[in-house]
Amino acid sequence: MACLQTSSLLFPTSSTLSSSSRRMINAAIQVPKVPRLRFTNPKTATKLVLEGLQLSDGISNTYQIAQPKHQESSKHFHSTTTSTSTATIQLYAILEEVADRIEMHINIGEQRNNWNVLLLNSINMITLTASIMAGIAGTVGAGMPILALKLSSALLFTAASGMLLIMNKIQPSQLAEEQRNATRLFKQIQTQIQNLLALREPTEQDVKETMEKVLALDKAYPLPLLGAMLEKYPKKFEAAAWWPKSHGVQNPSETKSRMGKTNGWSEDLEDEMREIISVVKSKDFEDYERLAIGSAFVGHNDLAAIAAVAAGSLSTAVNAFQHGGQVGMVFEMYRNCAGFFNKLEDTIEATLGEQDLEKRENGELFEMKIALELGRSLPQLRELASKSASCRRNGTVIDEMGSKLF
């Protein structure tokens, strides 16, 4: 049996060879199973193959073909948007600058108010110290310590005099009031721009007018001190002017001949506005002009201030009255009030000077605004205009102020 097995191994038969070769082939070739792809539509398979070839060849062929059309449409959209919103973009840029101006005027106003407090307290303390030292020197006999007290007292009086001269020149309380007024007026411009953007599409004319308002306000209330500071207590009183001047010219006969009632305007309303101008000019503006000039006489007295400093403790009372009472601030407040009435007059005249009634602001709305600015109701405003016309016909002076607000 063993011999047979050995002989079969040495001399294999054909059946043995075939079975072993199958085992060798099966052992050597291990073909992985290929997943079955099922295509429901032959066209889909062709499309997938083609797309695969396109991706391997050049990935973005189809994208590159469609891209110019997309770019062209986006460019057209961008140019259309730019052409229709240039004024809006410009107004938003101006709005950012106005907001920055508001912040600057607030900060500088606080700084200059601090100047007023610090300078006032410093001058009073220096003056009182010098007075005490001079008093002590007068009660003690001669000697080197007495000479030192007298010298120190003289130096302190000199320092107080110099500081008081500077304080009288720049008037920190008036500087602070200027910045407060500028802040309030810039906030008005900010609100006007926001309302314009909310109500309608702005135009190039809106942008131009807004720029003129900002620049006029910059000129009326400058930020720097050196070279641009407003003159304190000028020889000739001038009301504050923070708006661009308009140049409207009106032909009254032409307006009356064509006017029925258009855009809220009528001949009676125009006559009413003219009477309001007359009252404001003759009563309110002149009254605040007198008050401003009077406050200037109280505050602007350098020689008296120097003499008071030399007199010792009396200077403290004078300085406290002049700067503690903030006479400069009072002067600026009156100057600003006079400017308010000037602006009101200019606004009415410019509106009446517009020949095209449709281009004017609505008459009823304009009348309401004027009434509110003067602190009156509509019946009170009309009554004031009627009273002014009656006094003018009778040759008498009206005894009533135009504004009830201040």
Sequence and secondary structure as in RCSB ss.txt:
>XXXX:A:sequence
MACLQTSSLLFPTSSTLSSSSRRMINAAIQVPKVPRLRFTNPKTATKLVLEGLQLSDGISNTYQIAQPKHQESSK
HFHSTTTSTSTATIQLYAILEEVADRIEMHINIGEQRNNWNVLLLNSINMITLTASIMAGIAGTVGAGMPILALK
LSSALLFTAASGMLLIMNKIQPSQLAEEQRNATRLFKQIQTQIQNLLALREPTEQDVKETMEKVLALDKAYPLPL
LGAMLEKYPKKFEAAAWWPKSHGVQNPSETKSRMGKTNGWSEDLEDEMREIISVVKSKDFEDYERLAIGSAFVGH
NDLAAIAAVAAGSLSTAVNAFQHGGQVGMVFEMYRNCAGFFNKLEDTIEATLGEQDLEKRENGELFEMKIALELG
RSLPQLRELASKSASCRRNGTVIDEMGSKLF
>XXXX:A:secstr
 HHHHHHHHHS  HHHHHHHHHHHHHHH           S HHHHHHHHHHHHHHHH TTHHHHHHHHHHHHHHH
HHHHHHHHHSHHHHHHHHHHHHHHHHHHHHHHHHHHHHHHHHHHHHHHHHHHHHHHHHHHHHHHS SSHHHHHHH
HHHHHHHHHHHHHHHHHHHH HHHHHHHHHHHHHHHHHHHHHHHHHHHHS   HHHHHHHHHHHHHHHHHS S S
TTT   SS SS      S        HHHHHHH SSBTTB HHHHHHHHHHHHHIIIIIIHHHHHHHHHHHHHH 
 HHHHHHHHHTSHHHHHHHIIIIITTHHHHHHHHHHHHHHHHHHHHHHHHHHT S GGGS  HHHHHHHHHHHTT
  HHHHHHHHHHHHHHHHHT    S S S  
